[in-house]
Amino acid sequence: MARAGLCSRRDAERLIAEGRVAVNGKRLDTPAFKVGAQDKILVDGKPIAAAPATRLWRYHKPSGLVTTHKDPQGRPTVFERLPEDMPRVISVGRLDLTSEGLLLLTNDGALARRLELPSNGWIRRYRARAFGAITQHALDQLALGTTIEGVRYGPIQAELDRQQGSNAWITLSLQEGKNREVRRVLEALGLKVNRLIRLAYGPFQLGALPVGGVEEVQARVIKDQLGLRKAPKGQAKPGQ
């Protein structure tokens, strides 16, 4: 139902709980039900549309937007700022309220979940500006992994780009992308992140995409990178 663009996954679960969804004439009472291409799904007695082709977009998220469809606090969201002609999409992972940069969007929930898996081995690359002084030697220790307040973070490759006054600019590459990972590991080194930009997510890069800009990834690129991917993980092909 979500894949067909009818509603969100949460709303689909609500419709099922209300007894408004039937498969092959039988009313569903749980969302834990597998359907195939030949099954007939009805919502309120009407068939749902066929699922559209899988699509993927690169979006340059500005700071100050929440990566959610509905925010209880009423803050502006990513999805409210997208072009009106875009179909209903979901994000591949999230970026914090004050984080910027590359956010992948798709109309396919299964694809989003696949791209979020750490087992892909895809590199997430960030550039951080942090208040405080640091040395390359201290940053090199992140390559060994670190534990902060009982949470284990995997190896991070961090490079000190420059120390500019009281701020350090650092480029970081990591695979897991746990919640607030970059901020927490740098805070453990005595730094306070005051700007965070995601530059790349696996083979997809922010590049010159302007702030607030959206650009669809070509179907051939999706097929190449997600189907018959030959390029080394974490590296982009020209034009992405």
N, CA, C and O of each residue as an XYZ file, in Angstrom:
960
protein
N       0.825     -1.202      0.000
C       0.000      0.000      0.000
C       0.863      1.258      0.000
O       0.612      2.216     -0.731
N       1.899      1.217      0.854
C       2.815      2.340      0.868
C       3.567      2.413     -0.453
O       3.764      3.499     -0.999
N       3.987      1.260     -0.968
C       4.734      1.207     -2.226
C       3.902      1.755     -3.383
O       4.450      2.350     -4.312
N       2.584      1.558     -3.334
C       1.707      2.052     -4.394
C       1.419      3.536     -4.258
O       0.736      4.120     -5.099
N       1.940      4.152     -3.195
C       1.756      5.578     -2.999
C       0.427      5.943     -2.373
O       0.041      7.112     -2.369
N      -0.284      4.946     -1.839
C      -1.593      5.208     -1.246
C      -1.477      5.938      0.083
O      -2.252      6.849      0.373
N      -0.499      5.528      0.890
C      -0.352      6.090      2.226
C       1.013      5.701      2.781
O       1.782      4.999      2.124
N       1.307      6.158      3.988
C       2.554      5.776      4.640
C       2.417      4.365      5.206
O       1.312      3.828      5.277
N       3.527      3.769      5.605
C       3.488      2.433      6.209
C       2.676      2.454      7.503
O       1.914      1.530      7.785
N       2.849      3.519      8.283
C       2.096      3.615      9.535
C       0.600      3.718      9.278
O      -0.201      3.092      9.972
N       0.225      4.514      8.274
C      -1.196      4.638      7.937
C      -1.741      3.322      7.389
O      -2.899      2.973      7.621
N      -0.885      2.592      6.655
C      -1.321      1.289      6.142
C      -1.626      0.332      7.284
O      -2.608     -0.409      7.237
N      -0.783      0.351      8.309
C      -1.026     -0.496      9.483
C      -2.331     -0.109     10.170
O      -3.061     -0.970     10.660
N      -2.620      1.191     10.205
C      -3.865      1.653     10.824
C      -5.080      1.184     10.020
O      -6.074      0.744     10.598
N      -5.004      1.274      8.701
C      -6.106      0.825      7.858
C      -6.372     -0.664      8.041
O      -7.522     -1.104      8.070
N      -5.293     -1.435      8.165
C      -5.449     -2.879      8.375
C      -6.105     -3.148      9.731
O      -6.999     -3.987      9.844
N      -5.650     -2.430     10.753
C      -6.221     -2.608     12.099
C      -7.700     -2.247     12.126
O      -8.461     -2.801     12.919
N      -8.109     -1.325     11.267
C      -9.515     -0.909     11.207
C     -10.353     -1.843     10.340
O     -11.555     -1.631     10.186
N      -9.723     -2.884      9.769
C     -10.457     -3.855      8.970
C     -10.862     -3.358      7.603
O     -11.848     -3.832      7.039
N     -10.113     -2.403      7.058
C     -10.484     -1.791      5.783
C      -9.704     -2.348      4.597
O      -9.863     -1.889      3.466
N      -8.845     -3.358      4.873
C      -8.006     -3.920      3.821
C      -8.315     -5.403      3.640
O      -8.418     -6.153      4.610
N      -8.459     -5.807      2.391
C      -8.723     -7.215      2.080
C      -7.784     -7.681      0.980
O      -7.456     -6.923      0.067
N      -7.352     -8.945      1.075
C      -6.516     -9.557      0.048
C      -7.227    -10.793     -0.463
O      -7.516    -11.716      0.298
N      -7.509    -10.806     -1.764
C      -8.223    -11.931     -2.398
C      -9.544    -12.223     -1.689
O      -9.930    -13.378     -1.510
N     -10.219    -11.160     -1.294
C     -11.537    -11.298     -0.685
C     -11.538    -11.562      0.805
O     -12.608    -11.633      1.410
N     -10.375    -11.709      1.416
C     -10.297    -11.984      2.853
C      -9.764    -10.755      3.587
O      -8.708    -10.224      3.240
N     -10.496    -10.313      4.595
C     -10.087     -9.138      5.341
C      -8.846     -9.432      6.181
O      -8.760    -10.469      6.840
N      -7.902     -8.522      6.150
C      -6.676     -8.693      6.928
C      -6.872     -8.191      8.351
O      -7.587     -7.218      8.593
N      -6.220     -8.876      9.290
C      -6.247     -8.411     10.673
C      -4.840     -8.177     11.210
O      -4.662     -7.885     12.392
N      -3.819     -8.309     10.321
C      -2.435     -8.068     10.706
C      -1.634     -7.628      9.482
O      -1.878     -8.126      8.383
N      -0.687     -6.709      9.647
C       0.148     -6.312      8.507
C       1.210     -7.357      8.170
O       1.865     -7.256      7.133
N       1.388     -8.354      9.029
C       2.382     -9.405      8.798
C       1.807    -10.435      7.831
O       1.533    -11.574      8.209
N       1.631    -10.021      6.589
C       1.012    -10.868      5.578
C       1.705    -10.603      4.250
O       1.753     -9.465      3.783
N       2.238    -11.653      3.647
C       2.957    -11.509      2.381
C       1.985    -11.572      1.208
O       1.084    -12.410      1.169
N       2.188    -10.671      0.260
C       1.372    -10.671     -0.945
C       2.275    -10.788     -2.161
O       3.432    -10.368     -2.144
N       1.721    -11.366     -3.210
C       2.457    -11.514     -4.448
C       1.868    -10.657     -5.543
O       0.879     -9.953     -5.339
N       2.487    -10.722     -6.711
C       2.068     -9.878     -7.831
C       0.651    -10.193     -8.299
O      -0.024     -9.326     -8.855
N       0.194    -11.426     -8.078
C      -1.124    -11.827     -8.560
C      -2.235    -11.613     -7.538
O      -3.411    -11.775     -7.861
N      -1.877    -11.255     -6.317
C      -2.890    -11.042     -5.285
C      -3.650     -9.740     -5.541
O      -3.095     -8.757     -6.033
N      -4.947     -9.767     -5.189
C      -5.796     -8.587     -5.372
C      -6.016     -7.915     -4.012
O      -6.592     -8.504     -3.097
N      -5.545     -6.670     -3.903
C      -5.632     -5.935     -2.646
C      -6.689     -4.842     -2.785
O      -6.651     -4.034     -3.713
N      -7.630     -4.835     -1.847
C      -8.685     -3.832     -1.839
C      -8.603     -3.015     -0.551
O      -8.383     -3.562      0.530
N      -8.780     -1.719     -0.680
C      -8.881     -0.830      0.467
C     -10.217     -0.122      0.378
O     -10.486      0.604     -0.580
N     -11.053     -0.337      1.382
C     -12.430      0.186      1.368
C     -13.170     -0.280      0.121
O     -13.979      0.450     -0.453
N     -12.871     -1.524     -0.286
C     -13.561     -2.118     -1.420
C     -13.036     -1.721     -2.776
O     -13.571     -2.155     -3.796
N     -11.977     -0.886     -2.814
C     -11.440     -0.427     -4.087
C     -10.022     -0.949     -4.280
O      -9.234     -0.938     -3.335
N      -9.679     -1.408     -5.486
C      -8.316     -1.919     -5.724
C      -7.296     -0.789     -5.671
O      -7.568      0.336     -6.089
N      -6.123     -1.111     -5.150
C      -5.062     -0.105     -5.112
C      -4.342     -0.091     -6.452
O      -4.358     -1.077     -7.189
N      -3.725      1.012     -6.751
C      -3.014      1.145     -8.021
C      -1.749      0.300     -8.012
O      -1.217     -0.031     -6.952
N      -1.278     -0.042     -9.188
C      -0.033     -0.801     -9.295
C       1.124      0.053     -8.791
O       1.115      1.278     -8.919
N       2.105     -0.607     -8.222
C       3.263      0.116     -7.706
C       4.017      0.773     -8.856
O       4.254      0.128     -9.876
N       4.397      2.039     -8.716
C       5.160      2.713     -9.777
C       6.596      2.208     -9.824
O       7.057      1.512     -8.920
N       7.277      2.565    -10.874
C       8.681      2.188    -11.005
C       9.499      2.821     -9.876
O       9.203      3.927     -9.423
N      10.518      2.110     -9.439
C      11.396      2.618     -8.382
C      12.160      3.845     -8.866
O      12.730      3.851     -9.956
N      12.159      4.894     -8.026
C      12.868      6.125     -8.357
C      13.673      6.584     -7.142
O      13.336      6.278     -5.998
N      14.736      7.320     -7.418
C      15.636      7.784     -6.363
C      16.074      9.214     -6.687
O      16.349      9.547     -7.840
N      16.135     10.050     -5.651
C      16.547     11.444     -5.831
C      17.669     11.797     -4.859
O      17.749     11.243     -3.762
N      18.532     12.723     -5.269
C      19.487     13.369     -4.377
C      18.881     14.705     -3.956
O      18.364     15.452     -4.787
N      18.948     14.997     -2.669
C      18.397     16.247     -2.149
C      19.435     16.915     -1.266
O      20.050     16.257     -0.426
N      19.637     18.217     -1.446
C      20.571     18.971     -0.615
C      19.777     19.588      0.531
O      19.199     20.667      0.402
N      19.765     18.875      1.652
C      18.995     19.325      2.802
C      19.646     20.555      3.441
O      20.844     20.548      3.722
N      18.856     21.609      3.671
C      19.388     22.751      4.416
C      19.289     22.491      5.922
O      18.553     21.605      6.359
N      20.024     23.257      6.696
C      19.877     23.198      8.141
C      18.512     23.762      8.529
O      17.991     24.656      7.862
N      17.933     23.234      9.615
C      16.678     23.776     10.116
C      15.441     23.013      9.702
O      14.329     23.426     10.028
N      15.606     21.900      8.986
C      14.467     21.078      8.579
C      14.535     19.721      9.273
O      15.613     19.148      9.426
N      13.379     19.212      9.692
C      13.297     17.909     10.330
C      13.045     16.852      9.260
O      12.230     17.054      8.360
N      13.748     15.724      9.360
C      13.571     14.654      8.377
C      12.432     13.744      8.829
O      12.664     12.625      9.286
N      11.218     14.228      8.698
C      10.023     13.466      9.051
C       8.851     14.058      8.285
O       8.901     15.213      7.861
N       7.789     13.264      8.105
C       6.617     13.770      7.398
C       5.753     14.650      8.301
O       5.153     15.622      7.842
N       5.696     14.302      9.585
C       4.882     15.076     10.528
C       5.694     15.294     11.796
O       6.165     14.337     12.410
N       5.856     16.544     12.184
C       6.617     16.856     13.386
C       5.672     17.323     14.486
O       4.968     18.316     14.307
N       5.641     16.620     15.633
C       4.742     17.002     16.732
C       4.987     18.414     17.232
O       4.075     19.050     17.760
N       6.202     18.910     17.073
C       6.532     20.250     17.554
C       6.240     21.339     16.520
O       6.452     22.524     16.777
N       5.758     20.926     15.362
C       5.395     21.900     14.350
C       6.555     22.532     13.612
O       6.389     23.572     12.974
N       7.733     21.920     13.687
C       8.888     22.465     12.985
C       8.790     22.159     11.490
O       8.156     21.175     11.110
N       9.401     22.979     10.635
C       9.350     22.722      9.186
C      10.051     21.407      8.858
O      11.064     21.065      9.468
N       9.512     20.686      7.904
C      10.059     19.381      7.544
C      10.643     19.387      6.133
O      10.332     20.246      5.307
N      11.485     18.410      5.893
C      12.075     18.217      4.570
C      10.990     18.081      3.514
O      11.083     18.676      2.441
N       9.959     17.298      3.819
C       8.969     16.942      2.803
C       8.028     18.099      2.469
O       7.394     18.102      1.414
N       7.940     19.073      3.361
C       7.145     20.267      3.071
C       7.849     21.187      2.082
O       7.207     22.018      1.440
N       9.154     21.043      1.957
C       9.941     21.939      1.106
C      10.259     21.349     -0.262
O      10.912     22.000     -1.078
N       9.809     20.131     -0.522
C      10.095     19.508     -1.816
C       9.208     20.091     -2.905
O       8.139     20.621     -2.600
N       9.622     20.008     -4.173
C       8.789     20.504     -5.273
C       7.408     19.852     -5.275
O       7.272     18.672     -4.952
N       6.404     20.613     -5.636
C       5.028     20.128     -5.595
C       4.772     18.982     -6.563
O       3.860     18.184     -6.348
N       5.564     18.890     -7.626
C       5.320     17.846     -8.624
C       5.989     16.519     -8.276
O       5.890     15.560     -9.042
N       6.665     16.450     -7.135
C       7.287     15.185     -6.740
C       6.249     14.233     -6.170
O       5.313     14.676     -5.505
N       6.391     12.926     -6.416
C       5.472     11.952     -5.805
C       5.776     11.816     -4.329
O       6.724     12.424     -3.832
N       4.993     11.034     -3.627
C       5.252     10.802     -2.209
C       6.545     10.009     -2.072
O       6.703      8.966     -2.707
N       7.467     10.492     -1.253
C       8.760      9.842     -1.075
C       9.078      9.699      0.409
O       8.467     10.341      1.264
N      10.043      8.845      0.683
C      10.579      8.698      2.026
C      12.082      8.881      1.950
O      12.671      8.800      0.873
N      12.695      9.125      3.086
C      14.140      9.349      3.098
C      14.887      8.050      3.370
O      14.371      7.135      4.012
N      16.096      7.997      2.873
C      17.012      6.903      3.197
C      17.793      7.362      4.428
O      18.737      8.143      4.312
N      17.403      6.883      5.587
C      17.987      7.370      6.825
C      17.522      8.781      7.116
O      16.538      9.254      6.547
N      18.230      9.447      8.001
C      17.854     10.798      8.402
C      19.085     11.685      8.531
O      20.218     11.208      8.603
N      18.831     12.980      8.556
C      19.822     13.959      8.949
C      19.200     14.781     10.076
O      18.015     15.111     10.024
N      19.994     15.112     11.091
C      19.500     15.893     12.218
C      18.972     17.247     11.759
O      19.219     17.685     10.635
N      18.246     17.891     12.651
C      17.673     19.213     12.387
C      18.708     20.188     11.858
O      18.457     20.883     10.873
N      19.864     20.248     12.497
C      20.880     21.234     12.112
C      21.918     20.685     11.140
O      22.841     21.405     10.758
N      21.786     19.429     10.735
C      22.723     18.858      9.761
C      22.301     19.226      8.345
O      21.120     19.442      8.073
N      23.269     19.293      7.457
C      23.028     19.687      6.075
C      23.537     18.602      5.126
O      24.122     17.601      5.540
N      23.292     18.841      3.841
C      23.933     18.012      2.833
C      23.060     16.959      2.206
O      21.836     17.088      2.154
N      23.708     15.907      1.726
C      23.048     14.904      0.900
C      22.064     14.046      1.680
O      22.407     13.426      2.686
N      20.837     14.030      1.188
C      19.800     13.143      1.705
C      19.177     12.450      0.507
O      18.686     13.112     -0.407
N      19.192     11.123      0.501
C      18.571     10.367     -0.582
C      17.094     10.179     -0.300
O      16.690      9.912      0.832
N      16.288     10.321     -1.352
C      14.839     10.165     -1.248
C      14.394      9.128     -2.271
O      14.956      9.050     -3.364
N      13.393      8.337     -1.923
C      12.904      7.319     -2.846
C      11.411      7.110     -2.657
O      10.852      7.429     -1.608
N      10.774      6.568     -3.692
C       9.356      6.212     -3.597
C       9.182      4.744     -3.244
O       8.063      4.229     -3.257
N      10.281      4.065     -2.928
C      10.263      2.619     -2.673
C      10.790      2.329     -1.273
O      11.989      2.444     -1.017
N       9.891      1.954     -0.370
C      10.279      1.683      1.012
C      11.274      0.543      1.135
O      12.180      0.593      1.968
N      11.110     -0.492      0.305
C      12.033     -1.626      0.364
C      13.439     -1.194     -0.034
O      14.422     -1.654      0.548
N      13.533     -0.314     -1.020
C      14.840      0.190     -1.441
C      15.467      1.018     -0.318
O      16.663      0.902     -0.050
N      14.661      1.851      0.334
C      15.184      2.673      1.434
C      15.781      1.795      2.522
O      16.876      2.070      3.014
N      15.077      0.753      2.897
C      15.574     -0.139      3.955
C      16.859     -0.835      3.507
O      17.779     -1.026      4.302
N      16.914     -1.209      2.239
C      18.111     -1.877      1.705
C      19.325     -0.947      1.760
O      20.419     -1.366      2.138
N      19.123      0.311      1.381
C      20.232      1.255      1.351
C      20.712      1.628      2.746
O      21.848      2.076      2.909
N      19.874      1.452      3.742
C      20.241      1.797      5.116
C      21.062      0.709      5.804
O      21.666      0.958      6.847
N      21.090     -0.484      5.235
C      21.769     -1.596      5.893
C      23.278     -1.385      5.966
O      23.907     -1.130      4.940
N      23.874     -1.487      7.157
C      25.334     -1.369      7.274
C      26.074     -2.438      6.478
O      27.230     -2.251      6.099
N      25.396     -3.565      6.227
C      26.039     -4.659      5.502
C      26.390     -4.284      4.063
O      27.170     -4.984      3.417
N      25.816     -3.175      3.549
C      26.185     -2.707      2.214
C      27.650     -2.313      2.156
O      28.280     -2.356      1.100
N      28.187     -1.924      3.320
C      29.565     -1.469      3.352
C      29.759     -0.102      2.730
O      30.890      0.308      2.470
N      28.664      0.611      2.487
C      28.766      1.920      1.862
C      29.302      2.954      2.836
O      28.952      2.957      4.016
N      30.153      3.827      2.328
C      30.772      4.864      3.134
C      29.888      6.110      3.168
O      29.433      6.593      2.132
N      29.656      6.617      4.372
C      29.017      7.921      4.533
C      30.140      8.920      4.817
O      30.929      8.723      5.741
N      30.210      9.980      4.032
C      31.292     10.948      4.202
C      30.727     12.303      4.612
O      29.772     12.802      4.018
N      31.336     12.884      5.638
C      30.866     14.149      6.206
C      32.005     15.153      6.287
O      33.179     14.782      6.312
N      31.645     16.420      6.326
C      32.593     17.477      6.654
C      32.029     18.221      7.851
O      30.895     18.698      7.824
N      32.832     18.314      8.897
C      32.386     18.931     10.141
C      33.237     20.141     10.475
O      34.454     20.142     10.288
N      32.568     21.175     10.974
C      33.269     22.293     11.595
C      33.004     22.193     13.084
O      31.852     22.138     13.514
N      34.069     22.168     13.868
C      33.907     21.948     15.300
C      34.726     22.951     16.093
O      35.859     23.275     15.736
N      34.139     23.432     17.162
C      34.833     24.380     18.035
C      35.828     23.622     18.903
O      35.489     22.631     19.550
N      37.064     24.113     18.900
C      38.103     23.476     19.696
C      39.322     23.173     18.850
O      39.307     23.327     17.628
N      40.369     22.743     19.515
C      41.619     22.394     18.829
C      41.824     20.887     18.883
O      41.485     20.238     19.873
N      42.386     20.334     17.806
C      42.588     18.890     17.713
C      43.817     18.627     16.856
O      44.207     19.474     16.051
N      44.418     17.480     17.019
C      45.558     17.088     16.198
C      45.170     15.899     15.323
O      44.212     15.181     15.609
N      45.935     15.710     14.255
C      45.679     14.562     13.401
C      45.913     13.263     14.169
O      45.212     12.274     13.955
N      46.894     13.271     15.056
C      47.176     12.075     15.845
C      45.965     11.671     16.675
O      45.643     10.485     16.762
N      45.295     12.632     17.279
C      44.104     12.319     18.077
C      42.983     11.782     17.197
O      42.276     10.852     17.586
N      42.819     12.359     16.021
C      41.775     11.895     15.108
C      42.065     10.485     14.598
O      41.140      9.712     14.352
N      43.344     10.151     14.440
C      43.711      8.826     13.956
C      43.223      7.716     14.889
O      43.035      6.581     14.450
N      43.020      8.029     16.160
C      42.577      7.017     17.107
C      41.156      6.536     16.812
O      40.770      5.443     17.225
N      40.377      7.357     16.092
C      39.009      6.972     15.750
C      38.985      5.769     14.803
O      37.974      5.073     14.707
N      40.085      5.528     14.111
C      40.159      4.398     13.181
C      40.102      3.059     13.915
O      39.867      2.018     13.301
N      40.316      3.091     15.214
C      40.280      1.871     16.018
C      38.881      1.573     16.546
O      38.642      0.522     17.141
N      37.952      2.518     16.320
C      36.633      2.376     16.919
C      36.663      2.940     18.327
O      37.728      3.063     18.932
N      35.495      3.281     18.844
C      35.440      3.855     20.181
C      34.114      3.526     20.847
O      33.107      3.288     20.179
N      34.131      3.518     22.187
C      32.913      3.277     22.959
C      32.622      4.510     23.798
O      33.485      4.980     24.539
N      31.404      5.037     23.682
C      30.993      6.231     24.412
C      29.702      5.930     25.148
O      28.683      5.622     24.529
N      29.744      6.019     26.462
C      28.566      5.774     27.308
C      27.904      4.446     26.947
O      26.680      4.356     26.846
N      28.718      3.433     26.757
C      28.216      2.092     26.494
C      27.839      1.801     25.062
O      27.443      0.678     24.748
N      27.950      2.787     24.178
C      27.623      2.588     22.760
C      28.921      2.434     21.974
O      29.809      3.283     22.051
N      29.022      1.348     21.223
C      30.221      1.069     20.432
C      30.071      1.636     19.028
O      29.106      1.344     18.321
N      31.056      2.461     18.635
C      31.084      3.023     17.299
C      32.233      2.388     16.528
O      33.328      2.202     17.057
N      31.966      2.064     15.281
C      32.969      1.405     14.459
C      34.074      2.354     14.029
O      34.067      3.531     14.388
N      35.031      1.833     13.249
C      36.159      2.651     12.785
C      35.704      3.848     11.960
O      34.794      3.740     11.138
N      36.341      4.982     12.186
C      36.075      6.209     11.438
C      37.404      6.751     10.927
O      38.361      6.904     11.687
N      37.448      7.034      9.649
C      38.623      7.683      9.070
C      38.386      9.187      9.133
O      37.453      9.697      8.513
N      39.230      9.899      9.881
C      39.054     11.339     10.062
C      40.323     12.079      9.663
O      41.426     11.700     10.056
N      40.152     13.139      8.879
C      41.292     13.921      8.411
C      41.104     15.384      8.797
O      40.077     15.987      8.487
N      42.085     15.941      9.464
C      42.052     17.353      9.834
C      42.380     18.185      8.593
O      43.520     18.199      8.128
N      41.371     18.873      8.068
C      41.584     19.695      6.873
C      42.340     20.969      7.214
O      43.307     21.334      6.544
N      41.886     21.638      8.265
C      42.598     22.838      8.702
C      42.055     23.282     10.061
O      40.918     22.982     10.425
N      42.881     23.989     10.783
C      42.487     24.626     12.033
C      42.332     26.111     11.717
O      43.310     26.784     11.391
N      41.116     26.615     11.812
C      40.830     28.000     11.438
C      40.374     28.752     12.688
O      39.209     28.682     13.081
N      41.301     29.465     13.296
C      40.984     30.155     14.535
C      40.645     29.151     15.615
O      41.428     28.245     15.901
N      39.473     29.313     16.217
C      39.051     28.401     17.283
C      38.251     27.219     16.762
O      37.720     26.434     17.548
N      38.158     27.084     15.439
C      37.399     25.990     14.829
C      38.301     25.088     13.999
O      39.262     25.541     13.376
N      37.972     23.808     14.004
C      38.666     22.832     13.166
C      37.705     22.312     12.099
O      36.542     22.030     12.389
N      38.187     22.188     10.882
C      37.427     21.566      9.800
C      37.951     20.142      9.614
O      39.152     19.933      9.443
N      37.047     19.174      9.648
C      37.435     17.765      9.632
C      36.561     17.003      8.630
O      35.346     17.202      8.597
N      37.159     16.146      7.825
C      36.418     15.258      6.938
C      36.428     13.856      7.550
O      37.479     13.335      7.922
N      35.245     13.259      7.645
C      35.113     11.956      8.286
C      34.398     10.977      7.358
O      33.446     11.342      6.669
N      34.865      9.738      7.349
C      34.245      8.672      6.568
C      33.923      7.509      7.491
O      34.788      7.038      8.230
N      32.675      7.043      7.447
C      32.241      5.962      8.326
C      31.205      5.111      7.617
O      30.648      5.515      6.596
N      30.949      3.921      8.168
C      30.005      3.006      7.537
C      28.673      2.905      8.274
O      27.624      2.811      7.637
N      28.700      2.922      9.592
C      27.479      2.623     10.327
C      26.452      3.758     10.295
O      25.281      3.526      9.995
N      26.879      4.958     10.596
C      25.953      6.083     10.590
C      24.930      6.014     11.707
O      23.751      6.283     11.477
N      25.354      5.659     12.917
C      24.437      5.628     14.054
C      23.961      7.038     14.393
O      24.544      8.027     13.950
N      22.901      7.112     15.179
C      22.307      8.385     15.544
C      23.337      9.323     16.188
O      23.935      8.988     17.210
N      23.537     10.501     15.580
C      24.436     11.546     16.080
C      25.873     11.037     16.259
O      26.595     11.502     17.140
N      26.270     10.101     15.435
C      27.579      9.462     15.586
C      28.733     10.459     15.476
O      29.608     10.493     16.341
N      28.736     11.264     14.422
C      29.838     12.201     14.237
C      29.922     13.175     15.401
O      31.005     13.425     15.930
N      28.799     13.714     15.793
C      28.790     14.685     16.896
C      29.307     14.058     18.188
O      30.075     14.683     18.920
N      28.892     12.841     18.465
C      29.262     12.212     19.734
C      30.736     11.846     19.788
O      31.385     12.038     20.816
N      31.274     11.319     18.689
C      32.684     10.916     18.735
C      33.598     12.141     18.800
O      34.649     12.097     19.439
N      33.203     13.223     18.145
C      34.026     14.427     18.217
C      33.894     15.105     19.577
O      34.863     15.666     20.089
N      32.709     15.054     20.158
C      32.550     15.587     21.513
C      33.420     14.827     22.509
O      33.928     15.409     23.466
N      33.590     13.523     22.280
C      34.434     12.718     23.164
C      35.903     13.135     23.053
O      36.705     12.841     23.940
N      36.251     13.819     21.964
C      37.617     14.316     21.784
C      37.740     15.783     22.216
O      38.772     16.418     21.999
N      36.679     16.309     22.828
C      36.716     17.680     23.316
C      36.291     18.728     22.312
O      36.552     19.914     22.516
N      35.641     18.321     21.229
C      35.198     19.248     20.195
C      33.684     19.409     20.228
O      32.965     18.485     20.610
N      33.206     20.570     19.833
C      31.773     20.831     19.752
C      31.408     21.133     18.312
O      31.780     22.183     17.788
N      30.682     20.224     17.660
C      30.322     20.401     16.257
C      29.307     21.535     16.121
O      28.260     21.523     16.768
N      29.625     22.508     15.280
C      28.682     23.599     15.034
C      28.216     23.671     13.581
O      27.402     24.523     13.224
N      28.736     22.775     12.755
C      28.216     22.622     11.396
C      28.579     21.233     10.908
O      29.706     20.771     11.089
N      27.596     20.562     10.276
C      27.836     19.199      9.796
C      27.172     19.025      8.440
O      25.966     19.224      8.292
N      27.979     18.650      7.453
C      27.505     18.516      6.078
C      27.790     17.106      5.587
O      28.933     16.652      5.640
N      26.765     16.407      5.109
C      27.021     15.100      4.511
C      27.361     15.292      3.036
O      26.598     15.885      2.275
N      28.527     14.773      2.656
C      29.029     14.937      1.295
C      28.685     13.765      0.391
O      28.511     13.939     -0.815
N      28.587     12.568      0.969
C      28.356     11.381      0.141
C      27.685     10.286      0.947
O      27.880     10.172      2.157
N      26.895      9.487      0.257
C      26.261      8.313      0.835
C      26.514      7.179     -0.142
O      25.825      7.054     -1.154
N      27.507      6.354      0.165
C      27.897      5.311     -0.776
C      28.353      5.940     -2.083
O      29.167      6.863     -2.070
N      27.841      5.457     -3.212
C      28.286      5.972     -4.507
C      27.648      7.300     -4.906
O      28.000      7.876     -5.935
N      26.707      7.786     -4.091
C      25.988      9.011     -4.433
C      26.588     10.203     -3.690
O      26.779     10.158     -2.475
N      26.882     11.270     -4.438
C      27.576     12.413     -3.868
C      26.739     13.684     -3.951
O      25.893     13.845     -4.830
N      27.005     14.580     -3.002
C      26.319     15.881     -2.990
C      26.739     16.707     -4.192
O      25.908     17.340     -4.843
N      28.031     16.700     -4.483
C      28.534     17.436     -5.631
C      28.170     18.911     -5.573
O      28.260     19.537     -4.517
N      27.761     19.464     -6.704
C      27.434     20.890     -6.804
C      25.936     21.158     -6.661
O      25.471     22.250     -6.988
N      25.185     20.179     -6.179
C      23.747     20.364     -5.996
C      23.507     21.534     -5.039
O      24.026     21.517     -3.923
N      22.740     22.546     -5.442
C      22.547     23.718     -4.583
C      21.696     23.392     -3.357
O      20.954     22.410     -3.348
N      21.810     24.214     -2.340
C      21.025     24.028     -1.116
C      19.537     24.040     -1.463
O      19.059     24.964     -2.121
N      18.813     23.026     -1.025
C      17.395     22.903     -1.339
C      17.120     22.255     -2.679
O      15.965     22.001     -3.023
N      18.168     21.985     -3.439
C      17.992     21.405     -4.766
C      17.681     19.918     -4.724
O      18.119     19.211     -3.817
N      16.924     19.445     -5.709
C      16.553     18.034     -5.850
C      16.896     17.594     -7.267
O      16.577     18.285     -8.234
N      17.547     16.444     -7.383
C      17.894     15.925     -8.704
C      17.670     14.423     -8.739
O      18.194     13.696     -7.895
N      16.899     13.954     -9.707
C      16.614     12.523     -9.793
C      17.825     11.766    -10.330
O      18.510     12.226    -11.243
N      18.071     10.608     -9.749
C      19.134      9.729    -10.206
C      18.616      8.943    -11.407
O      17.518      8.388    -11.357
N      19.375      8.893    -12.454
C      18.940      8.211    -13.660
C      18.734      6.720    -13.402
O      19.435      6.106    -12.597
N      17.752      6.156    -14.108
C      17.407      4.746    -13.918
C      18.599      3.831    -14.180
O      18.780      2.833    -13.483
N      19.403      4.163    -15.172
C      20.560      3.316    -15.487
C      21.573      3.324    -14.349
O      22.248      2.324    -14.102
N      21.678      4.471    -13.651
C      22.605      4.560    -12.529
C      22.103      3.714    -11.366
O      22.884      3.031    -10.703
N      20.785      3.765    -11.119
C      20.197      2.935    -10.062
C      20.475      1.468    -10.353
O      20.884      0.716     -9.469
N      20.248      1.070    -11.602
C      20.455     -0.329    -11.979
C      21.911     -0.723    -11.814
O      22.220     -1.813    -11.332
N      22.797      0.165    -12.214
C      24.226     -0.140    -12.155
C      24.715     -0.220    -10.714
O      25.429     -1.154    -10.350
N      24.336      0.753     -9.896
C      24.845      0.827     -8.528
C      24.146     -0.138     -7.574
O      24.757     -0.618     -6.620
N      22.889     -0.420     -7.824
C      22.123     -1.243     -6.891
C      21.850     -2.647     -7.411
O      21.447     -3.529     -6.653
N      22.072     -2.850     -8.710
C      21.825     -4.169     -9.257
C      23.109     -4.874     -9.634
O      23.484     -5.874     -9.023
N      23.784     -4.345    -10.647
C      25.019     -4.964    -11.140
C      26.197     -4.066    -10.813
O      27.015     -3.761    -11.682
N      26.284     -3.643     -9.565
C      27.325     -2.715     -9.159
C      28.710     -3.332     -9.323
O      28.977     -4.415     -8.803
N      29.588     -2.644    -10.046
C      30.947     -3.113    -10.253
C      31.982     -2.176     -9.640
O      33.109     -2.580     -9.356
N      31.585     -0.916     -9.440
C      32.539      0.033     -8.858
C      32.810     -0.317     -7.416
O      31.926     -0.856     -6.750
N      34.026     -0.027     -6.888
C      34.326     -0.292     -5.480
C      33.349      0.423     -4.578
O      32.930      1.542     -4.873
N      32.981     -0.217     -3.477
C      32.027      0.371     -2.558
C      32.531      1.704     -2.056
O      33.713      1.883     -1.761
N      31.575      2.653     -1.965
C      31.919      3.952     -1.434
C      32.455      4.911     -2.479
O      32.705      6.076     -2.169
N      32.643      4.439     -3.741
C      33.153      5.306     -4.784
C      32.048      5.608     -5.778
O      31.191      4.766     -6.048
N      32.075      6.786     -6.305
C      31.052      7.209     -7.241
C      31.549      7.126     -8.675
O      32.743      7.247     -8.951
N      30.607      6.919     -9.572
C      30.947      6.981    -10.978
C      30.777      8.411    -11.468
O      30.077      9.199    -10.832
N      31.403      8.760    -12.583
C      31.318     10.134    -13.079
C      29.881     10.572    -13.282
O      29.033      9.800    -13.730
N      29.622     11.838    -12.940
C      28.310     12.421    -13.194
C      27.312     12.230    -12.088
O      26.176     12.689    -12.210
N      27.696     11.555    -10.980
C      26.717     11.330     -9.924
C      26.824     12.421     -8.878
O      26.079     12.412     -7.898
